[in-house]
Amino acid sequence: MRFDADKAPLILLADDSDFFRAQVKRCIEQESLKVIEAFNGEMAWQLLQKHADNVRVVVTDIDMPEMTGIELAKAIRSDPRFTSLPVIALTSLSDSENIEIGKIAGISDYQIKLDRDRFLESLYRFLGETSP
């Protein structure tokens, strides 16, 4: 176990695919981290408002209904409370144009679905921890 249950960082996960969201949630929880889930960017934004003081990292898909990951990142960056909150895009949209659009929107890191080791390395880096 990497973190004590009471002190485990809270990760906000947004992905419209039930299958993929379950895989990523399991991956994060295996690291003894807490996860709250959203099935689109709008729900993620609402959950972030509700848990503003506790969310340490946002992990989001890019291509989602209601509010895309890009729109979510822009909303996060436009709120003074979240200007330094890490946002990791976890997506299959891996071309350089999409990566550049993500960076402009405020995505902190762009990970391709699902290279587990690279994803966890990125997650731990933003949590200020070394990966296991």
Beta strands, then each sheet from edge to edge (+ up, - down):
strand 1: 10-14
strand 2: 34-38
strand 3: 55-60
strand 4: 87-91
strand 5: 109-112
sheet 1: 2+ 1+ 3+ 4+ 5+
end
